[in-house]
């Protein structure tokens, strides 16, 4: 009797078959579910005009804090939806995750002058998400 290790988690559609989530996608889904709420919290703080953020005047991407709050809130919601999709094993989860993490990475880079202690770790998390999602796709194509 041969025992095969199951390194994939099966999705909810068909037990034991059909859609599977490999370990890199599982890790990316978990990181998306972390990055999304962090962006939502940052968005809520920006919308509330919290004194947490530094306002600069000579910055090229100088939006108001409410605008930044809405941007981060929308991106956070999309990150959470992508995380749920990826963990559920649906086909659009990986694509939405890559797009959402890429957009989040760009907006966090633009947000660094406002709150670098928050933006830089979230940028690193977004890079890890992108690595996990694209790495597993490349390995599966081989």
Backbone as CSV, one residue per row, in Angstrom:
resi,resn,N_x,N_y,N_z,CA_x,CA_y,CA_z,C_x,C_y,C_z
1,UNK,0.839,-1.172,0.000,0.000,0.000,0.000,0.884,1.234,0.000
2,UNK,0.648,2.092,-0.922,1.417,3.327,-1.028,0.616,4.466,-0.430
3,UNK,1.263,5.231,0.413,0.605,6.384,1.026,1.174,7.636,0.382
4,UNK,0.333,8.392,-0.255,0.763,9.637,-0.896,0.420,10.797,0.019
5,UNK,1.375,11.687,0.171,1.095,12.858,1.005,0.273,13.853,0.198
6,UNK,-0.748,14.356,0.798,-1.639,15.306,0.139,-1.205,16.714,0.525
7,UNK,-0.538,17.397,-0.383,-0.057,18.740,-0.109,-1.013,19.786,-0.650
8,UNK,-2.183,19.362,-1.046,-3.176,20.305,-1.534,-4.413,20.231,-0.658
9,UNK,-5.113,21.343,-0.609,-6.369,21.405,0.123,-7.479,21.487,-0.898
10,UNK,-8.461,20.650,-0.787,-9.523,20.609,-1.776,-10.524,21.723,-1.511
11,UNK,-11.018,22.290,-2.594,-12.002,23.360,-2.504,-13.372,22.811,-2.162
12,UNK,-14.351,23.708,-1.943,-15.659,23.279,-1.480,-16.562,22.704,-2.567
13,UNK,-16.171,22.784,-3.827,-17.088,22.376,-4.896,-17.243,20.878,-4.999
14,UNK,-16.135,20.166,-5.085,-16.194,18.714,-5.232,-15.261,18.084,-4.215
15,UNK,-15.784,17.373,-3.244,-14.908,16.757,-2.252,-13.990,15.725,-2.906
16,UNK,-12.708,15.893,-2.662,-11.749,14.935,-3.151,-11.361,15.089,-4.608
17,UNK,-11.834,16.091,-5.282,-11.483,16.245,-6.687,-11.839,17.630,-7.176
18,UNK,-11.522,17.884,-8.404,-11.880,19.171,-8.992,-10.891,20.252,-8.632
19,UNK,-11.341,21.236,-7.911,-10.535,22.405,-7.600,-9.672,22.150,-6.369
20,UNK,-8.388,22.425,-6.489,-7.485,22.252,-5.357,-6.718,23.538,-5.123
21,UNK,-6.253,23.692,-3.920,-5.444,24.842,-3.549,-4.103,24.299,-3.108
22,UNK,-3.035,24.643,-3.845,-1.723,24.153,-3.449,-1.197,24.979,-2.279
23,UNK,-0.067,24.565,-1.728,0.441,25.193,-0.507,0.831,26.655,-0.731
24,UNK,1.384,26.996,-1.894,1.749,28.392,-2.157,0.495,29.259,-2.281
25,UNK,-0.543,28.732,-2.903,-1.794,29.477,-3.015,-2.465,29.614,-1.657
26,UNK,-2.367,28.588,-0.838,-2.915,28.665,0.509,-2.208,29.752,1.315
27,UNK,-0.875,29.795,1.218,-0.116,30.832,1.914,-0.471,32.214,1.378
28,UNK,-0.599,32.336,0.051,-0.972,33.625,-0.534,-2.365,34.042,-0.107
29,UNK,-3.295,33.095,-0.026,-4.646,33.404,0.422,-4.672,33.902,1.855
30,UNK,-3.889,33.270,2.705,-3.802,33.705,4.092,-3.184,35.100,4.175
31,UNK,-2.136,35.345,3.383,-1.518,36.680,3.390,-2.454,37.734,2.820
32,UNK,-3.261,37.370,1.814,-4.264,38.305,1.299,-5.285,38.628,2.378
33,UNK,-5.654,37.625,3.161,-6.613,37.843,4.244,-5.996,38.642,5.393
34,UNK,-4.694,38.796,5.406,-4.024,39.670,6.377,-3.842,41.076,5.807
35,UNK,-3.393,41.156,4.577,-3.140,42.449,3.946,-4.429,43.237,3.733
36,UNK,-5.515,42.551,3.388,-6.789,43.226,3.153,-7.306,43.963,4.372
37,UNK,-7.458,43.289,5.508,-7.916,44.012,6.706,-6.956,45.111,7.161
38,UNK,-5.658,44.922,6.944,-4.731,45.999,7.283,-4.995,47.235,6.430
39,UNK,-5.261,47.032,5.145,-5.585,48.160,4.272,-6.932,48.767,4.647
40,UNK,-7.879,47.937,5.051,-9.174,48.453,5.478,-9.012,49.313,6.730
41,UNK,-8.190,48.867,7.673,-7.942,49.667,8.877,-7.252,50.987,8.545
42,UNK,-6.300,50.935,7.626,-5.627,52.163,7.205,-6.617,53.098,6.524
43,UNK,-7.509,52.537,5.717,-8.523,53.339,5.057,-9.478,53.978,6.049
44,UNK,-9.885,53.215,7.057,-10.788,53.765,8.072,-10.121,54.898,8.845
45,UNK,-8.838,54.742,9.140,-8.120,55.817,9.839,-7.994,57.056,8.962
46,UNK,-7.797,56.843,7.662,-7.699,57.993,6.759,-9.023,58.701,6.581
47,UNK,-10.114,57.943,6.492,-11.430,58.543,6.329,-11.814,59.331,7.584
48,UNK,-11.415,58.833,8.751,-11.722,59.509,10.007,-10.812,60.712,10.249
49,UNK,-9.904,60.992,9.306,-8.930,62.079,9.445,-8.157,61.974,10.753
50,UNK,-7.722,60.781,11.022,-6.958,60.504,12.225,-5.651,61.291,12.202
51,UNK,-5.152,61.688,13.355,-3.893,62.410,13.454,-2.689,61.507,13.313
52,UNK,-2.916,60.276,12.914,-1.865,59.289,12.771,-0.954,59.573,11.586
53,UNK,-1.507,60.151,10.529,-0.769,60.351,9.293,-0.157,61.745,9.240
54,UNK,1.003,61.820,8.613,1.676,63.093,8.413,1.208,63.668,7.088
55,UNK,0.830,64.918,7.079,0.420,65.549,5.824,1.594,66.326,5.279
56,UNK,1.929,66.071,4.033,3.040,66.761,3.386,2.487,67.654,2.286
57,UNK,3.230,68.693,1.952,2.744,69.632,0.945,3.478,69.514,-0.380
58,UNK,4.714,69.087,-0.388,5.496,69.050,-1.619,5.580,67.681,-2.255
59,UNK,4.587,66.847,-2.078,4.625,65.483,-2.579,3.777,65.380,-3.841
60,UNK,4.272,64.654,-4.835,3.598,64.577,-6.127,2.233,63.898,-6.033
61,UNK,2.081,62.925,-5.137,0.821,62.194,-4.982,0.088,62.704,-3.747
62,UNK,-0.057,64.005,-3.661,-0.618,64.642,-2.486,-2.143,64.664,-2.573
63,UNK,-2.780,63.571,-2.147,-4.231,63.519,-2.035,-4.598,63.870,-0.602
64,UNK,-5.844,64.198,-0.381,-6.319,64.409,0.973,-6.388,63.081,1.716
65,UNK,-6.405,63.150,3.038,-6.445,61.923,3.817,-7.732,61.135,3.577
66,UNK,-8.826,61.824,3.330,-10.073,61.117,3.029,-9.955,60.360,1.718
67,UNK,-9.318,60.969,0.728,-9.119,60.281,-0.555,-8.242,59.046,-0.378
68,UNK,-7.149,59.183,0.371,-6.297,58.029,0.634,-7.060,56.961,1.411
69,UNK,-7.909,57.395,2.329,-8.700,56.443,3.092,-9.630,55.634,2.207
70,UNK,-10.294,56.298,1.274,-11.198,55.595,0.362,-10.420,54.644,-0.538
71,UNK,-9.269,55.093,-1.038,-8.423,54.241,-1.887,-8.024,52.973,-1.133
72,UNK,-7.541,53.133,0.098,-7.103,51.965,0.875,-8.280,51.080,1.271
73,UNK,-9.420,51.672,1.543,-10.602,50.892,1.894,-11.046,50.014,0.722
74,UNK,-11.095,50.581,-0.473,-11.508,49.821,-1.657,-10.498,48.720,-1.963
75,UNK,-9.217,49.039,-1.907,-8.183,48.031,-2.173,-8.234,46.930,-1.124
76,UNK,-8.461,47.287,0.133,-8.563,46.282,1.188,-9.715,45.327,0.968
77,UNK,-10.859,45.858,0.532,-12.008,45.000,0.263,-11.707,44.056,-0.900
78,UNK,-11.058,44.565,-1.941,-10.710,43.722,-3.085,-9.696,42.646,-2.671
79,UNK,-8.756,42.989,-1.793,-7.792,42.002,-1.303,-8.494,40.887,-0.529
80,UNK,-9.457,41.245,0.294,-10.193,40.229,1.057,-11.003,39.332,0.122
81,UNK,-11.657,39.923,-0.873,-12.425,39.123,-1.838,-11.493,38.176,-2.591
82,UNK,-10.322,38.673,-2.993,-9.352,37.825,-3.682,-8.861,36.703,-2.773
83,UNK,-8.653,36.997,-1.502,-8.232,35.968,-0.558,-9.280,34.887,-0.392
84,UNK,-10.559,35.290,-0.263,-11.636,34.302,-0.182,-11.704,33.471,-1.456
85,UNK,-11.579,34.117,-2.602,-11.621,33.393,-3.869,-10.485,32.412,-4.010
86,UNK,-9.311,32.829,-3.598,-8.140,31.960,-3.698,-8.256,30.766,-2.748
87,UNK,-8.704,31.010,-1.530,-8.849,29.919,-0.566,-9.987,28.972,-0.942
88,UNK,-10.991,29.498,-1.650,-12.098,28.648,-2.092,-11.733,27.832,-3.327
89,UNK,-10.645,28.189,-3.978,-10.196,27.435,-5.140,-10.891,27.811,-6.431
90,UNK,-11.522,28.970,-6.484,-12.184,29.377,-7.720,-11.149,29.901,-8.714
91,UNK,-11.490,29.848,-9.985,-10.517,30.143,-11.033,-10.084,31.606,-11.060
92,UNK,-10.940,32.527,-10.678,-10.597,33.941,-10.754,-9.816,34.424,-9.540
93,UNK,-9.669,33.594,-8.513,-8.999,34.008,-7.279,-7.542,34.385,-7.479
94,UNK,-6.823,33.574,-8.267,-5.398,33.844,-8.495,-5.196,35.138,-9.276
95,UNK,-5.958,35.337,-10.343,-5.810,36.546,-11.149,-6.155,37.798,-10.373
96,UNK,-7.268,37.747,-9.639,-7.658,38.903,-8.836,-6.641,39.157,-7.737
97,UNK,-6.081,38.095,-7.177,-5.061,38.255,-6.144,-3.809,38.938,-6.656
98,UNK,-3.365,38.544,-7.852,-2.179,39.176,-8.442,-2.442,40.650,-8.737
99,UNK,-3.581,40.936,-9.341,-3.916,42.324,-9.676,-4.075,43.164,-8.415
100,UNK,-4.803,42.640,-7.431,-5.048,43.399,-6.202,-3.758,43.633,-5.424
101,UNK,-2.907,42.609,-5.320,-1.642,42.777,-4.600,-0.724,43.745,-5.337
102,UNK,-0.737,43.719,-6.668,0.073,44.664,-7.438,-0.393,46.102,-7.247
103,UNK,-1.703,46.315,-7.284,-2.234,47.661,-7.072,-1.977,48.110,-5.637
104,UNK,-2.130,47.197,-4.688,-1.843,47.530,-3.296,-0.377,47.904,-3.112
105,UNK,0.511,47.188,-3.771,1.939,47.501,-3.688,2.226,48.902,-4.208
106,UNK,1.622,49.257,-5.333,1.834,50.584,-5.912,1.273,51.673,-5.000
107,UNK,0.071,51.479,-4.481,-0.511,52.512,-3.616,0.234,52.629,-2.291
108,UNK,0.739,51.512,-1.766,1.532,51.595,-0.538,2.826,52.358,-0.791
109,UNK,3.414,52.148,-1.958,4.625,52.903,-2.309,4.329,54.399,-2.373
110,UNK,3.174,54.747,-2.939,2.793,56.153,-3.018,2.431,56.717,-1.646
111,UNK,2.076,55.866,-0.702,1.648,56.291,0.631,2.793,56.368,1.635
112,UNK,4.001,55.961,1.252,5.136,55.918,2.178,5.376,57.251,2.897
113,UNK,5.316,58.416,2.244,5.571,59.661,2.981,4.546,59.961,4.079
114,UNK,3.363,59.386,3.997,2.340,59.645,4.996,2.535,58.817,6.256
115,UNK,2.903,57.544,6.087,3.092,56.673,7.242,4.004,55.507,6.850
116,UNK,5.327,55.741,6.834,6.259,54.706,6.352,6.314,53.470,7.240
117,UNK,6.102,53.611,8.542,6.171,52.454,9.438,5.057,51.447,9.156
118,UNK,4.005,51.879,8.496,2.905,50.992,8.140,3.016,50.553,6.679
119,UNK,3.355,51.492,5.812,3.350,51.222,4.373,4.451,50.234,3.965
120,UNK,5.612,50.335,4.537,6.726,49.465,4.131,6.472,47.998,4.493
121,UNK,6.016,47.657,5.708,5.696,46.241,5.966,4.558,45.704,5.092
122,UNK,3.559,46.533,4.801,2.470,46.079,3.932,2.995,45.883,2.509
123,UNK,3.954,46.714,2.078,4.589,46.511,0.768,5.310,45.170,0.736
124,UNK,6.020,44.838,1.800,6.723,43.558,1.867,5.730,42.395,1.822
125,UNK,4.603,42.541,2.511,3.568,41.514,2.480,2.992,41.354,1.075
126,UNK,2.772,42.480,0.383,2.271,42.417,-0.988,3.273,41.743,-1.923
127,UNK,4.550,42.002,-1.723,5.571,41.330,-2.535,5.573,39.824,-2.287
128,UNK,5.406,39.414,-1.047,5.337,37.980,-0.745,4.103,37.341,-1.389
129,UNK,2.993,38.061,-1.394,1.780,37.559,-2.040,2.029,37.369,-3.536
130,UNK,2.613,38.387,-4.164,2.897,38.286,-5.595,3.852,37.136,-5.894
131,UNK,4.858,36.961,-5.056,5.805,35.871,-5.252,5.106,34.520,-5.138
132,UNK,4.282,34.365,-4.102,3.609,33.075,-3.901,2.638,32.768,-5.032
133,UNK,1.910,33.767,-5.502,0.928,33.515,-6.559,1.589,33.242,-7.903
134,UNK,2.627,33.964,-8.239,3.268,33.765,-9.539,4.212,32.574,-9.521
135,UNK,4.824,32.266,-8.413,5.748,31.136,-8.319,5.022,29.821,-8.523
136,UNK,3.897,29.651,-7.874,3.187,28.381,-7.999,2.627,28.201,-9.406
137,UNK,2.247,29.283,-10.049,1.733,29.207,-11.417,2.841,28.795,-12.388
138,UNK,4.042,29.321,-12.187,5.181,28.986,-13.051,5.583,27.532,-12.851
139,UNK,5.625,27.069,-11.591,6.009,25.684,-11.328,4.988,24.701,-11.871
140,UNK,3.710,25.073,-11.860,2.682,24.176,-12.350,2.746,24.051,-13.879
141,UNK,3.268,25.074,-14.553,3.364,25.044,-16.023,4.485,24.117,-16.495
142,UNK,5.429,23.810,-15.636,6.561,22.964,-16.035,6.173,21.565,-16.248
